[in-house]
């Protein structure tokens, strides 16, 4: 038995396509950039962090300064903190599946 969520569909076609799509992206060569899969939501249990693009300000939403500063360690830390925050807010049950490091617990508390 496999569930793709809590909703009802008219037939099994859309559900089947969803499973095929989710599984096939894990096959070598299926994605243009194999590292894209590693950064997907759920690959590492956590939901994904927010993504930004141009323009720098769009509908009163501004790209955080840390993402523009060029410090890759700080960008990684920001992304991890955001993924933890979003997961805790939307799917706290997922956090029960992983052992958080002391650093991740601190990030979550921020």
Residue frames as qw, qx, qy, qz and C-alpha x, y, z in Angstrom:
[[0.000, 0.889, 0.458, 0.000, 0.00, 0.00, 0.00],
 [0.431, 0.024, 0.040, 0.901, 1.25, 3.44, -0.87],
 [0.005, 0.867, 0.453, -0.206, -0.20, 6.85, -0.05],
 [0.420, 0.347, 0.139, 0.827, 0.49, 10.10, -1.88],
 [0.065, -0.148, 0.233, -0.959, -1.58, 12.14, 0.54],
 [0.152, 0.407, 0.792, -0.430, -4.98, 12.62, 2.12],
 [0.397, 0.398, -0.086, -0.822, -7.33, 13.37, -0.76],
 [0.680, 0.298, 0.665, -0.080, -9.61, 11.60, -3.23],
 [0.061, 0.379, -0.563, -0.732, -8.99, 11.31, -6.97],
 [0.761, 0.295, -0.007, -0.577, -11.36, 10.21, -9.74],
 [0.951, 0.252, -0.177, -0.004, -8.98, 7.52, -10.93],
 [0.812, -0.453, 0.171, 0.327, -5.54, 6.05, -10.36],
 [0.684, 0.576, 0.086, 0.440, -3.80, 7.71, -13.30],
 [0.019, 0.885, -0.199, 0.421, -2.67, 10.88, -11.53],
 [0.710, -0.616, 0.331, -0.088, -1.58, 8.91, -8.47],
 [0.923, 0.088, 0.235, 0.293, 0.41, 6.50, -10.65],
 [0.501, 0.721, -0.020, 0.478, 2.09, 9.35, -12.52],
 [0.300, -0.875, 0.247, -0.288, 3.01, 10.99, -9.21],
 [0.838, -0.405, 0.353, 0.092, 4.74, 7.84, -7.99],
 [0.818, 0.368, 0.192, 0.398, 6.53, 7.35, -11.33],
 [0.218, 0.872, -0.092, 0.428, 7.70, 10.99, -11.29],
 [0.500, -0.789, 0.306, -0.184, 8.92, 10.79, -7.70],
 [0.878, -0.240, 0.377, 0.171, 10.81, 7.52, -8.26],
 [0.767, 0.510, 0.163, 0.353, 12.23, 8.17, -11.71],
 [0.101, 0.940, -0.192, 0.263, 14.03, 11.34, -10.61],
 [0.633, -0.635, 0.442, 0.009, 16.20, 9.15, -8.39],
 [0.911, 0.215, 0.263, 0.232, 17.54, 7.18, -11.38],
 [0.431, -0.454, 0.336, 0.704, 21.01, 8.13, -12.63],
 [0.200, 0.052, 0.579, 0.788, 20.74, 10.40, -15.66],
 [0.022, 0.688, 0.718, 0.101, 17.06, 11.25, -15.13],
 [0.128, -0.936, -0.179, 0.276, 17.87, 14.76, -13.93],
 [0.506, 0.795, -0.120, 0.313, 20.00, 17.28, -15.75],
 [0.089, 0.620, -0.574, 0.528, 21.92, 17.93, -12.54],
 [0.661, -0.198, -0.720, 0.080, 22.12, 14.94, -10.19],
 [0.240, -0.043, -0.550, 0.798, 22.73, 17.25, -7.21],
 [0.389, -0.269, -0.157, -0.867, 19.26, 18.73, -7.71],
 [0.727, -0.311, -0.575, -0.210, 17.76, 15.58, -6.21],
 [0.539, -0.110, -0.587, 0.594, 19.91, 15.86, -3.08],
 [0.019, 0.011, -0.243, 0.970, 18.49, 19.31, -2.37],
 [0.426, -0.373, -0.553, -0.611, 14.84, 18.31, -2.84],
 [0.566, -0.382, 0.334, -0.651, 12.36, 18.37, 0.03],
 [0.933, -0.169, 0.150, -0.280, 12.19, 15.05, 1.84],
 [0.755, 0.430, -0.462, 0.179, 15.48, 13.73, 0.40],
 [0.338, 0.253, -0.660, 0.622, 17.08, 14.52, 3.74],
 [0.233, -0.498, -0.788, 0.278, 13.75, 14.33, 5.65],
 [0.050, -0.532, -0.264, 0.803, 13.47, 18.13, 6.04],
 [0.431, 0.814, 0.390, 0.003, 11.32, 20.34, 3.85],
 [0.597, 0.358, 0.125, 0.707, 13.24, 22.61, 1.50],
 [0.242, -0.499, -0.184, 0.811, 14.41, 26.11, 2.33],
 [0.379, 0.837, 0.240, -0.313, 13.02, 29.17, 0.49],
 [0.616, 0.133, 0.405, 0.662, 14.47, 29.97, -2.91],
 [0.078, 0.842, 0.113, -0.522, 15.05, 33.46, -4.28],
 [0.596, 0.317, 0.434, 0.597, 15.78, 34.91, -7.69],
 [0.124, -0.087, 0.080, 0.985, 15.73, 38.29, -9.37],
 [0.150, 0.744, -0.203, 0.618, 14.59, 40.96, -8.85],
 [0.285, 0.149, -0.701, 0.637, 16.05, 41.49, -5.39],
 [0.273, 0.208, 0.552, -0.760, 12.69, 42.84, -4.17],
 [0.263, -0.187, -0.738, -0.592, 9.42, 41.39, -5.44],
 [0.528, -0.573, -0.460, -0.425, 6.01, 42.26, -3.98],
 [0.394, -0.775, 0.267, -0.416, 7.63, 43.58, -0.81],
 [0.943, -0.275, 0.137, 0.126, 9.63, 40.37, -0.37],
 [0.180, 0.874, -0.451, 0.000, 13.36, 41.00, -0.28],
 [0.853, 0.193, -0.435, 0.216, 16.21, 38.55, -0.74],
 [0.676, -0.720, -0.010, 0.156, 17.92, 38.13, 2.64],
 [0.089, 0.908, -0.409, -0.026, 21.31, 39.88, 2.82],
 [0.610, -0.430, 0.661, 0.075, 23.05, 36.65, 3.85],
 [0.793, 0.345, 0.486, 0.123, 22.28, 35.18, 0.41],
 [0.462, 0.873, 0.014, 0.158, 23.95, 38.12, -1.30],
 [0.356, -0.872, 0.331, 0.056, 27.08, 38.28, 0.84],
 [0.612, 0.584, -0.533, 0.005, 29.09, 35.48, -0.75],
 [0.216, -0.447, 0.799, -0.341, 29.84, 33.64, 2.50],
 [0.621, 0.024, -0.689, -0.373, 28.94, 30.08, 1.54],
 [0.296, -0.096, -0.853, 0.419, 29.14, 28.76, 5.09],
 [0.209, 0.209, 0.406, -0.865, 26.65, 31.40, 6.24],
 [0.565, 0.137, -0.378, -0.721, 24.38, 30.67, 3.26],
 [0.523, -0.025, -0.850, -0.060, 24.42, 26.95, 4.12],
 [0.115, -0.164, -0.731, 0.652, 23.66, 27.75, 7.76],
 [0.379, 0.184, 0.087, -0.903, 20.77, 30.06, 6.72],
 [0.595, 0.080, -0.602, -0.526, 19.36, 27.37, 4.41],
 [0.412, -0.093, -0.883, 0.206, 19.54, 24.71, 7.12],
 [0.066, 0.188, 0.546, -0.814, 17.89, 27.03, 9.67],
 [0.492, 0.169, -0.146, -0.841, 15.09, 27.82, 7.21],
 [0.573, 0.022, -0.767, -0.288, 14.56, 24.14, 6.36],
 [0.260, -0.151, -0.832, 0.467, 14.36, 23.32, 10.06],
 [0.216, 0.202, 0.315, -0.902, 11.96, 26.22, 10.70],
 [0.556, 0.130, -0.377, -0.729, 9.66, 25.34, 7.80],
 [0.521, -0.036, -0.850, -0.062, 9.65, 21.66, 8.74],
 [0.118, -0.165, -0.735, 0.647, 8.90, 22.44, 12.39],
 [0.347, 0.219, 0.147, -0.900, 6.02, 24.68, 11.35],
 [0.647, 0.223, -0.341, -0.645, 4.48, 22.56, 8.58],
 [0.888, 0.032, -0.442, -0.125, 5.53, 18.97, 9.34],
 [0.317, -0.691, 0.555, -0.338, 6.86, 18.66, 12.92],
 [0.953, -0.096, 0.251, -0.137, 6.38, 14.90, 12.66],
 [0.785, 0.539, -0.218, 0.216, 9.32, 14.77, 10.23],
 [0.012, 0.757, -0.515, 0.402, 11.68, 16.12, 12.89],
 [0.782, -0.378, 0.414, -0.273, 10.97, 13.01, 14.96],
 [0.957, 0.285, 0.030, 0.043, 12.59, 10.92, 12.22],
 [0.612, 0.555, -0.298, 0.478, 16.05, 12.44, 12.55],
 [0.648, -0.532, -0.244, 0.489, 18.58, 13.02, 15.28],
 [0.172, 0.952, 0.008, 0.253, 19.25, 16.73, 15.44],
 [0.629, 0.156, -0.335, 0.684, 22.78, 17.87, 16.17],
 [0.311, -0.599, -0.374, 0.636, 23.39, 20.44, 18.91],
 [0.104, -0.186, 0.275, 0.938, 23.95, 23.01, 16.15],
 [0.196, -0.343, -0.697, -0.598, 20.64, 22.12, 14.48],
 [0.339, -0.648, -0.651, 0.205, 18.80, 22.41, 17.81],
 [0.237, -0.483, -0.108, 0.836, 20.35, 25.89, 18.24],
 [0.015, -0.026, -0.509, -0.860, 19.32, 26.84, 14.69],
 [0.258, -0.501, -0.775, -0.286, 15.80, 25.64, 15.36],
 [0.331, -0.644, -0.498, 0.477, 15.60, 27.73, 18.51],
 [0.154, -0.228, 0.143, 0.951, 16.68, 30.86, 16.62]]
